[in-house]
Amino acid sequence: MTLGRGSSYGDLIDLLATELRSFPQAKWIVEKVSGLDSASIGPLSKELVADDVIDKAMKLVGRVKAGEPIQYVLESWDFRYLRLSINRSVLIPRPETEVVAGYVIDEIRQRFESREDATFKDYGIDKQLFRVADLGTGSGAIALSVAKEIESRFDIEVIGTDLSQEALEVAKTNLEALDLSVQNGVKFIQGSWFDPLDDYLLAFDIVVSNPPYISPGQYEELDSCVKDFEPKMALVAADEGLSDLIHIASNAMRYLKNNGMLVLECDPDQIDPLVKFLKQANYYEVESHLDLALRPRFVSGRIKANSLVAENLDLREI
Ligand SMILES: C[S@@+](CC[C@H](N)C(=O)[O-])C[C@H]1O[C@@H](n2cnc3c(N)ncnc32)[C@H](O)[C@@H]1O
């Protein structure tokens, strides 16, 4: 099939679907280049489509066929209830991380929503702000989902950090797309893991992170659509991929409140060493959790304030 004068939106979508072997991708591309949303495209399927829309769509199809992930081509991707802007400075948000964010959100709700109309302050036990840190926030996927899904009547502050200034620019763009009431509860700070959080010793109720956890060896085996497009610094960590996970787990206890919770996404193969490390480092209620494909995918644990810092634990002994 070729397109020319008199082609309709329906013709364009059919052609792109054939080229890409994917009807959803064809629709997403037409939505992007036409500025129409998915609900409007269907009724317009017999309407004539402008030449410049066809040209733009064909260029994007060329990029997908050359191997670029559809998410970067569309410059946006859905994560839980958010449509996030993304570019090649940030990892494409993954479905498994949606489960991690959901766990954090459920944890906050369970603690504070057992009573209708409850506010944190009603409990009288903790008059401080409820604070969540999302380390290596990237597009802001976890931080912004927490801020958006936890109702604004709760006094909550979410702080996202990232070493990459470019990633934080993306996170800030995504923050600006949200309601002001949500925006007010979120801060993004540049720096390595806890380095920019000197003012937040013993200040967080939850520290969550989806850090880089792929070993340099595994990285070489990844598909080129990952290696050639996604930022390496978002993916690779030393020591069999464990170095950033261990660094965060070792330092979180200085920043978590008494009984605060650490939540870390990792590779299924890293669950055992990570659980062992958390237990040795005095975390309690250490648990592993499954992702949507029922693979063990993240760990959580709590810490008592003033627990011994795990600096002296040797990773090689795990
Ligand atoms: C796997 S990505 C996760 C991004 C996002 N949280 C998500 O789940 O989609 C890891 C993130 O950690 C950031 N990162 C890498 N090294 C870091 C460091 N030393 N300190 C802080 N962030 C770092 C990367 O820039 C990247 O955004």
Ligand as a Chemical Component Dictionary entry (heavy atoms), coordinates in Angstrom:
data_LIG
# 
_chem_comp.id                   LIG 
_chem_comp.type                 NON-POLYMER 
_chem_comp.pdbx_formal_charge   0 
_chem_comp.three_letter_code    LIG 
# 
loop_
_chem_comp_atom.comp_id 
_chem_comp_atom.atom_id 
_chem_comp_atom.alt_atom_id 
_chem_comp_atom.type_symbol 
_chem_comp_atom.charge 
_chem_comp_atom.model_Cartn_x 
_chem_comp_atom.model_Cartn_y 
_chem_comp_atom.model_Cartn_z 
_chem_comp_atom.pdbx_ordinal 
LIG C1  C1  C 0  17.917 2.190 36.512 1  
LIG S1  S1  S 1  17.829 3.949 36.360 2  
LIG C2  C2  C 0  16.311 4.276 37.228 3  
LIG C3  C3  C 0  15.572 5.507 36.774 4  
LIG C4  C4  C 0  14.182 5.644 37.395 5  
LIG N1  N1  N 0  14.234 5.687 38.834 6  
LIG C5  C5  C 0  13.296 4.497 36.969 7  
LIG O1  O1  O 0  13.056 3.618 37.788 8  
LIG O2  O2  O -1 12.849 4.461 35.815 9  
LIG C6  C6  C 0  19.079 4.439 37.479 10 
LIG C7  C7  C 0  19.251 5.934 37.674 11 
LIG O3  O3  O 0  20.332 6.135 38.585 12 
LIG C8  C8  C 0  21.064 7.270 38.161 13 
LIG N2  N2  N 0  22.422 7.152 38.738 14 
LIG C9  C9  C 0  23.483 6.446 38.301 15 
LIG N3  N3  N 0  24.523 6.617 39.133 16 
LIG C10 C10 C 0  24.106 7.442 40.124 17 
LIG C11 C11 C 0  24.718 7.978 41.285 18 
LIG N4  N4  N 0  25.990 7.709 41.598 19 
LIG N5  N5  N 0  23.976 8.778 42.075 20 
LIG C12 C12 C 0  22.673 9.065 41.781 21 
LIG N6  N6  N 0  22.051 8.588 40.688 22 
LIG C13 C13 C 0  22.755 7.781 39.865 23 
LIG C14 C14 C 0  21.029 7.213 36.651 24 
LIG O4  O4  O 0  21.313 8.485 36.090 25 
LIG C15 C15 C 0  19.596 6.727 36.427 26 
LIG O5  O5  O 0  18.717 7.815 36.286 27 
# 
loop_
_chem_comp_bond.comp_id 
_chem_comp_bond.atom_id_1 
_chem_comp_bond.atom_id_2 
_chem_comp_bond.value_order 
_chem_comp_bond.pdbx_ordinal 
LIG C1  S1  SING 1  
LIG S1  C2  SING 2  
LIG S1  C6  SING 3  
LIG C2  C3  SING 4  
LIG C3  C4  SING 5  
LIG C4  N1  SING 6  
LIG C4  C5  SING 7  
LIG C5  O1  DOUB 8  
LIG C5  O2  SING 9  
LIG C6  C7  SING 10 
LIG C7  O3  SING 11 
LIG C7  C15 SING 12 
LIG O3  C8  SING 13 
LIG C8  N2  SING 14 
LIG C8  C14 SING 15 
LIG N2  C9  SING 16 
LIG N2  C13 SING 17 
LIG C9  N3  DOUB 18 
LIG N3  C10 SING 19 
LIG C10 C11 SING 20 
LIG C10 C13 DOUB 21 
LIG C11 N4  SING 22 
LIG C11 N5  DOUB 23 
LIG N5  C12 SING 24 
LIG C12 N6  DOUB 25 
LIG N6  C13 SING 26 
LIG C14 O4  SING 27 
LIG C14 C15 SING 28 
LIG C15 O5  SING 29 
# 
